[in-house]
Structures are given as C-alpha cells and as structure tokens.
Amino acid sequence: MSQATATPGLESLARISGNTPRMASLADKLQPSAILKVAGEIRAMQAAGRDVCDLTVGDFDPKHFPIPERLRDLTKAALDAGATNYPPSNGIPALRESVQRFYARHLGLSYPLDSILIAAGARPLIYSLFRVVVEPGDTVSFPVPCWNYPFYAEILGAQGDAVLCSPEDAFQPRPGALEAAIRKASLLIVNTPLNPAGTVTPRAAILKLSEDIVRENEAREKSGRRPVYLMYDHIYWMLSFGVEHVTPCALVPEMAKYTIFIDGISKGFAATGLRVGWAFGPTDVIGKMNTLLMHMGGWAPRPEQTASAQMLDDDDAIAKFHAVFKPALTRRLNALHQGFQKLKAEGLPVDSIEPTGAIYVSARVHPFGKKAANGVEIRTNEDVRKFLLEGAGLGVVPFQAFGVPGETGWMRLSVGATSGAQIESGLTRLGAALRALV
C-alpha cells in the first residue's frame, strides 16, 4: 500500500467549537455517562499512584473475575474454525435453540424459537424494543433508582414516568406501587436483581404487577388501544443470593403476550466484553425488533455466539464456574455491607442495605454539615462522593446518577473490579476519614 501525503490543516479544521447549529436538536440533549466520568477521575488518581478502591463501574476486572474457561476455549475454537463471517440478523440457530432449552430447564419457560432474538449485548435489544412499542409522547414507566432507561425514553420523545422507591423497601416497589403507572404507560420496565440497589424484586410485587398488566390490557383490547408491555430486564438473574428470582410468565402465564425478557452472558458469566445478549418474548414484537436490528447491524459476533450456544447447554460447566464466581462475589458484597454496619454501630453517619443480587451494595454516607480536613463543608451527594474519593480512596456513584432526587447520601458500590483486600483497606480508610470530620 502506498504512503499518502498528509493534507495540511485538517487537524485544526476538525476541531470545531462555537454556537453555530450543526446537528439535530437531540444532540443538544445528549449528556455523557455520569458513571464513566467518575471512573475517569479514578483512573487518573490511580495513574498518579493513589491507592483507590474502585467501586464505580458495573463491570468485571478479568484479574479478579475471568470468564469461564469453557467459554474462553469455545470462543477460541470458533475463531480457529473460521467462524468470522456475518451471523444471521436474529442470531445463529444453534444459539437461539440453546437459549430456548436453557430457559425451559432453569426458568420453566417454554417458548417457540421465533420468540428469541440475539444481539450484541442487551443495549441494542432495549433500544429496538423501545422503538417498536413506544411512540413519541407515550409514557415509559420505571421504578427508581434505575439504570439509564430514562435516556432511551428521552431520545424517542417519550415521557419518562419515574416511580420512586424507598430504602425502607430496599429500593424495590411494593405490591401495587406500579398500578397507576401501568394504567398510563406503553412500556413498563422492571429490573431485577436491581442495578444499582443490589436487591431483588419480591414475588408479591411481580405477581401484583403481572395481574394488573393483564387486567389493564384486557380493557385496552376492548377499546382498541395498544397494550402496555413489560420489559423484564433480569440480566443479573443468575446472580441472586439467598432469595428467589421469579418471572412474570411463570406466575401469570397470560403475561407471555406482554413480557419481553432482556438477558445475556455479560453478568452471569462475567463476560461483559463478549457482547452476547438476547430478548425472549411474544413473536410479533420480537419479529419487529429483529427487522430493526437488521438495519442497525446490532448482531453479536459469530465466534461468541457459537461459544455461547455450547456454554448454555453445558450445565456442568456453568455449575463449576458459579461454584467459584458467586462465592467470590458474595464475599465482597458481604464485606462491604458488614463493614458499613460496623461503622454504623460505632455511631458514624453511614448505613447500608443487605445485598441479595447483582454486584452492588446500596450504601449511605451522610456526614452532612461536617467539614473535611480541607475545611470544605459536606452538603450534597457530590460533596460526599468527592470526600470519599479524596479522603478515603473510595470510588462510588451517587444515586442521582440513577434517577433518585435529593441529597440523601445513598451511593452505589460495585464489587466487580476490586479485591477483598482492597475493600478491607478502603473501609479502614473510610472509618478514619469519617472520624476526622469536624
């Protein structure tokens, strides 16, 4: 290949700033991820040699949590076998069939093959679902705290309807809490186990919302209205600890007409970078989601699909992996929760909620009105975040990033990228920093 001569001036021309309109109105509304911004600060501190316990990003550090050996070996074998061309837009048949069998065995859900759609992780599936069931001006309802579902509603011109849940309920909706939201929504979203709270939605709440959705849709069908759909994001369901994970369709079979499951290998197998996700639901909705993804090109890579198909059929390999993976997670989660409870018992201004799922702990740090060593008074959640990072070497994410209003001191702590030793030293630093406040 010949070498090109550099065209002068392009670097300065490409650096465009100013107020002249150049993009669509949506561009002005787009905001970067608050979580990734915090993570960038932590990386800068670590690069400068600071000891920081990073509890921010919902990811897995492969040093602490490698993917299953079986999945790794199968992915390599697929590459060696030449599985490098485009897959079918809805996923390779072997993976769709494997997901079908996996859900039947472990969740008791027996669906037709046309109910299953594969994509490059959960996000393209969530976006495509929004696109095919939500019109501009429709209402999308979701309990908060929540992942960034409000962003998807905003970019579609829908109305986000946040139903605030309380720490007294482990940030989960009580039975009946979503009844009013169901009556006005085109799409209702439930995420369990919950990012960011690290708790599981109770059976009674899932049963009640399922009964309410079926009742609402019976009335809508008589009046010719589109139904309200439930997006059941249970991508952490394999990481439920000591509590029951239930599905709407197992409790109320009629919900199969209205429920779209969002799932994948990213959390249950610590395989966030392999980008294999699936939606599982009514065939008409899944079919239209597939048509949209055809044009987006949002399919998962063929080698990872090929490997995932074999992995999901290998219950022994899954059990072997989880026998190591899940205890390692629970040790970290329990260490954080118990550490916060010890500090609380000492009279320090902290609290936490027992984690029952996912990779998160809901923790509260509320030394409001106190002053740090630099003389700065702590008044807001952002002040708390900075205090924890600068004073205790703990990186956390305030619940404002998950739609919770108010300066309450609640934070998300993620254990996927840290060790038990780092958590222990971080808690020690936290106690010292809190005791030094005046």
C-alpha positions in Angstrom: 0.0 0.0 0.0 1.4 3.4 -1.0 2.0 6.1 1.6 -0.3 9.2 1.3 0.9 12.7 1.7 -0.7 14.5 4.7 -3.3 17.1 3.7 -2.4 20.3 5.6 -4.9 22.0 8.0 -7.2 19.1 8.7 -6.5 18.8 12.4 -7.4 22.4 13.1 -10.5 22.2 10.8 -11.8 19.1 12.6 -11.6 20.8 16.0 -14.9 22.6 15.7 -16.4 24.7 18.5 -18.8 27.6 18.8 -22.6 28.1 18.9 -23.4 27.7 15.2 -26.1 24.9 14.8 -24.6 21.9 13.1 -26.6 18.9 14.4 -30.2 17.8 15.2 -31.9 19.1 18.3 -31.4 15.7 20.0 -27.7 16.3 20.1 -28.1 19.2 22.4 -29.9 17.0 25.0 -27.2 14.2 25.0 -25.2 14.0 28.2 -22.2 11.7 28.8 -22.5 8.9 31.4 -22.0 10.2 34.9 -20.6 6.9 35.9 -17.9 6.9 33.3 -17.0 10.4 34.2 -16.3 9.3 37.8 -14.4 6.3 36.5 -12.2 8.6 34.5 -11.3 10.5 37.7 -10.4 7.3 39.4 -8.1 6.2 36.6 -6.3 9.5 36.7 -5.7 9.1 40.5 -4.5 5.5 40.1 -2.1 6.6 37.4 -0.7 9.1 39.8 0.0 6.4 42.3 -3.0 6.8 44.6 -4.5 3.7 46.4 -8.1 3.8 45.2 -10.8 1.1 45.8 -12.8 1.4 42.6 -16.5 0.6 43.4 -17.9 2.5 40.4 -18.3 0.7 37.2 -20.7 -2.3 36.8 -18.1 -4.4 35.1 -15.7 -7.3 36.0 -12.0 -7.0 36.1 -10.7 -10.1 34.5 -7.9 -10.3 37.1 -10.5 -10.9 39.7 -13.3 -12.4 37.7 -12.2 -14.2 34.5 -14.8 -15.7 32.2 -15.5 -19.4 32.4 -12.6 -21.5 31.0 -15.1 -23.4 28.9 -16.5 -20.2 27.3 -13.0 -18.9 26.6 -11.9 -22.2 25.0 -15.0 -22.4 22.9 -14.6 -18.9 21.6 -11.0 -19.6 20.6 -12.1 -22.8 18.9 -14.8 -21.0 17.0 -12.3 -18.5 15.7 -9.9 -21.2 14.7 -12.7 -22.9 12.9 -13.3 -19.8 10.8 -16.5 -18.5 12.4 -15.7 -14.9 11.3 -18.5 -14.1 8.8 -21.8 -12.3 9.3 -24.2 -14.2 11.5 -28.0 -14.2 10.8 -29.6 -11.0 11.9 -31.6 -12.8 14.6 -28.8 -14.9 15.8 -27.3 -18.3 14.7 -29.9 -21.1 15.1 -27.7 -23.0 17.5 -27.6 -20.2 20.0 -31.3 -19.5 19.7 -32.1 -23.1 20.3 -29.7 -23.2 23.2 -31.3 -20.2 24.8 -34.7 -21.9 24.3 -33.5 -25.0 26.1 -31.8 -23.0 28.8 -34.9 -21.0 29.7 -37.0 -24.2 29.7 -34.6 -26.0 32.0 -33.9 -23.3 34.5 -36.8 -20.9 34.4 -39.6 -23.2 33.3 -40.4 -21.0 30.2 -41.1 -23.0 27.1 -41.4 -20.6 24.1 -41.3 -21.1 20.3 -37.9 -20.4 18.6 -39.3 -17.3 16.9 -39.6 -15.8 20.4 -35.8 -15.5 20.7 -33.6 -12.7 19.3 -29.8 -12.4 19.7 -27.9 -9.2 19.6 -24.6 -7.6 20.7 -25.5 -7.4 24.3 -28.6 -6.0 26.0 -28.5 -2.4 24.8 -29.4 -2.9 21.1 -32.3 -5.1 22.3 -33.5 -2.4 24.7 -33.3 0.3 22.1 -35.1 -1.8 19.5 -37.9 -2.7 21.9 -38.4 1.0 22.7 -38.5 1.8 19.0 -41.2 -0.8 18.2 -43.6 -0.4 21.1 -43.2 3.3 22.1 -44.5 6.3 20.1 -43.3 9.9 20.7 -45.4 11.3 23.5 -46.1 7.9 25.0 -45.3 7.2 28.7 -42.5 4.8 29.7 -42.7 3.9 33.4 -39.9 2.6 35.7 -39.2 2.3 39.4 -36.2 4.4 40.5 -33.4 4.0 41.3 -32.8 2.5 37.9 -30.2 2.1 35.1 -30.4 4.6 32.2 -33.8 3.7 30.9 -34.9 7.4 31.1 -32.3 8.2 28.4 -33.9 5.8 26.0 -37.3 7.4 26.6 -35.9 10.8 26.1 -34.2 10.1 22.7 -37.5 8.7 21.5 -39.5 11.7 22.6 -41.4 9.7 25.2 -42.4 10.8 28.7 -40.4 9.2 31.4 -42.5 8.3 34.5 -40.3 7.6 37.5 -41.8 5.7 40.5 -39.6 6.5 43.4 -38.9 3.5 45.7 -37.6 3.9 49.3 -34.6 2.5 51.2 -37.1 1.0 53.7 -38.2 -1.3 50.8 -34.7 -2.0 49.7 -35.4 0.4 46.8 -37.9 -2.1 45.4 -41.6 -1.3 44.5 -44.1 -2.5 47.0 -47.0 -4.6 45.7 -49.4 -2.3 43.9 -46.9 0.6 43.7 -46.9 0.4 39.9 -50.7 0.2 39.5 -51.1 3.8 38.4 -48.1 3.7 36.2 -49.5 0.6 34.4 -52.7 2.5 33.5 -50.9 5.2 31.6 -47.7 3.5 30.2 -47.0 2.0 26.8 -43.9 0.3 28.4 -43.2 -0.6 32.0 -39.7 -1.6 33.0 -38.7 -3.8 35.9 -35.0 -4.7 36.5 -34.4 -7.5 39.0 -31.9 -8.1 40.5 -31.6 -4.3 40.5 -28.8 -2.2 39.2 -28.0 0.0 41.3 -29.5 -1.3 44.5 -28.3 -4.9 44.6 -31.7 -6.2 45.7 -34.3 -8.5 44.2 -38.0 -7.6 43.5 -40.2 -9.6 45.8 -42.6 -12.3 44.4 -45.6 -10.4 45.7 -44.7 -7.3 43.7 -44.1 -9.2 40.5 -47.4 -11.1 40.9 -49.4 -7.9 41.5 -47.9 -6.0 38.6 -48.5 -9.0 36.3 -52.1 -9.3 37.4 -52.6 -5.5 36.9 -51.0 -5.6 33.4 -53.2 -8.4 32.3 -56.3 -6.7 33.6 -55.3 -3.4 32.0 -54.6 -5.0 28.7 -58.0 -6.8 28.7 -59.6 -3.4 29.0 -57.4 -1.8 26.3 -58.1 -4.6 23.9 -61.9 -3.9 24.2 -61.3 -0.2 23.4 -58.8 -0.8 20.6 -55.8 0.6 22.4 -52.3 -0.8 22.1 -51.2 -2.9 25.2 -48.8 -1.9 27.9 -45.7 -4.1 27.6 -43.4 -5.2 30.4 -39.6 -5.1 29.7 -38.3 -7.6 32.3 -34.6 -6.8 32.5 -33.2 -9.7 34.5 -29.7 -9.8 33.1 -28.4 -10.4 36.7 -30.9 -13.2 37.5 -28.2 -15.9 37.8 -26.6 -13.7 40.5 -29.4 -13.9 43.1 -28.1 -14.7 46.5 -30.3 -16.5 49.0 -33.5 -15.1 47.6 -36.0 -16.3 45.0 -35.9 -14.9 41.4 -39.3 -15.2 39.8 -40.6 -14.4 36.3 -43.9 -12.8 35.5 -44.9 -15.5 33.0 -44.3 -18.3 35.5 -46.6 -16.6 37.9 -49.2 -15.4 35.4 -49.0 -17.3 32.1 -51.1 -14.7 30.2 -48.1 -12.3 30.7 -46.3 -14.2 27.9 -48.3 -12.0 25.5 -46.9 -8.8 27.0 -43.4 -9.6 28.6 -40.1 -9.1 26.8 -37.2 -10.6 28.7 -33.8 -8.9 28.4 -30.8 -11.2 29.2 -27.3 -12.2 28.1 -24.0 -13.7 29.2 -22.4 -10.5 30.4 -23.2 -10.7 34.1 -23.9 -14.3 34.8 -20.6 -15.3 33.1 -18.6 -12.1 33.8 -18.4 -11.8 30.0 -19.2 -8.1 29.5 -16.8 -7.7 26.6 -18.1 -10.7 24.6 -21.3 -8.9 23.7 -23.9 -11.6 23.5 -27.4 -10.8 24.7 -30.9 -12.0 23.9 -34.6 -10.9 24.0 -37.2 -13.5 24.7 -40.9 -12.7 24.2 -44.0 -12.6 22.0 -43.2 -13.4 18.4 -44.8 -10.3 16.9 -42.7 -7.9 19.0 -39.6 -10.0 18.6 -40.1 -10.1 14.8 -40.3 -6.3 14.5 -37.3 -5.9 16.8 -35.3 -8.2 14.5 -36.3 -6.1 11.5 -35.0 -3.0 13.1 -31.8 -4.7 14.1 -31.3 -5.9 10.6 -30.8 -2.3 9.5 -28.8 -1.4 12.6 -26.4 -4.3 12.3 -26.6 -4.9 16.0 -25.8 -8.6 15.9 -23.4 -10.3 18.2 -20.1 -11.7 16.7 -20.3 -15.2 15.3 -17.5 -16.7 17.4 -19.0 -15.6 20.7 -22.5 -16.8 19.6 -21.0 -20.2 18.6 -19.3 -20.5 22.0 -22.3 -19.2 24.0 -24.6 -21.8 22.3 -22.4 -24.6 23.6 -21.8 -23.0 27.0 -25.6 -22.6 27.7 -26.1 -26.3 27.1 -23.3 -27.3 29.5 -24.9 -27.2 32.9 -21.8 -28.9 34.5 -19.5 -26.2 33.2 -21.9 -23.5 34.4 -22.2 -25.0 37.8 -18.4 -25.4 38.1 -17.9 -21.7 37.2 -20.6 -20.4 39.5 -19.2 -22.5 42.4 -16.2 -20.2 42.3 -17.6 -17.0 40.9 -20.7 -16.5 43.1 -19.0 -17.1 46.4 -16.2 -14.6 45.4 -18.9 -12.0 44.7 -20.8 -12.6 47.9 -17.7 -12.4 50.0 -17.0 -8.9 48.6 -20.7 -7.8 48.9 -21.0 -9.1 52.4 -17.6 -7.5 53.4 -18.9 -4.1 52.3 -22.3 -4.4 53.9 -20.9 -5.8 57.2 -18.1 -3.1 57.2 -20.7 -0.3 56.8 -22.8 -1.8 59.6 -19.8 -1.9 61.9 -19.1 1.7 61.2 -22.8 2.5 61.8 -22.7 0.7 65.1 -19.8 2.9 66.1 -22.1 5.9 65.6 -20.6 7.1 62.3 -23.0 8.5 59.7 -23.3 5.5 57.4 -25.8 2.8 56.6 -26.2 0.0 54.0 -28.8 -2.5 52.7 -28.2 -6.2 52.7 -27.3 -7.2 49.1 -29.4 -10.0 47.6 -28.5 -9.9 44.0 -26.3 -8.5 41.2 -22.9 -7.0 42.1 -23.9 -3.9 44.1 -24.4 -2.7 47.6 -26.6 0.3 48.4 -24.7 2.3 51.0 -25.4 5.6 52.6 -22.8 8.1 53.8 -24.4 11.2 55.3 -22.0 13.4 57.2 -23.9 16.5 56.1 -22.9 19.7 57.9 -19.5 18.3 58.8 -16.2 19.7 57.4 -13.4 17.7 55.9 -9.7 18.4 56.7 -9.5 20.9 53.9 -12.3 23.0 55.5 -15.0 22.2 52.9 -18.4 21.6 54.4 -20.2 18.5 53.1 -23.7 19.5 51.9 -24.5 17.4 48.8 -24.2 13.9 47.4 -21.5 15.2 45.1 -19.6 16.5 48.2 -19.9 13.1 49.7 -18.6 11.4 46.6 -15.6 13.8 46.4 -14.9 13.3 50.2 -15.0 9.5 49.8 -12.7 9.6 46.8 -10.2 12.2 48.0 -10.4 11.4 51.8 -10.8 7.7 51.8 -9.8 6.5 48.4 -13.2 5.0 47.7 -14.8 5.5 44.3 -18.6 5.4 44.4 -21.6 6.6 42.3 -24.3 8.8 43.9 -27.9 7.6 43.4 -28.6 10.8 41.5 -27.0 9.0 38.5 -29.8 6.5 38.8 -32.7 9.0 38.9 -33.1 9.5 42.7 -33.7 13.1 43.7 -32.4 14.7 46.9 -29.2 14.9 48.9 -29.7 11.7 50.9 -26.2 10.2 50.8 -27.2 7.0 49.1 -24.5 5.6 46.8 -24.0 2.5 44.6 -20.9 0.4 45.4 -19.9 -2.2 42.7 -17.6 -5.1 43.6 -16.8 -6.4 40.1 -13.4 -4.6 39.8 -11.9 -4.9 43.2 -10.4 -7.4 45.6 -11.3 -8.4 49.1 -8.1 -6.8 50.4 -8.9 -3.5 48.6 -12.3 -3.5 50.2 -10.8 -4.1 53.6 -8.3 -1.3 53.3 -10.9 1.0 51.8 -13.2 0.5 54.8 -10.3 1.2 57.1 -9.6 4.5 55.3 -13.3 5.3 55.4 -13.6 4.9 59.1 -10.5 7.1 59.7 -11.8 9.8 57.3 -15.2 9.9 59.0 -13.7 10.1 62.5 -11.6 13.1 61.3 -14.6 15.2 60.3 -15.4 18.2 62.4 
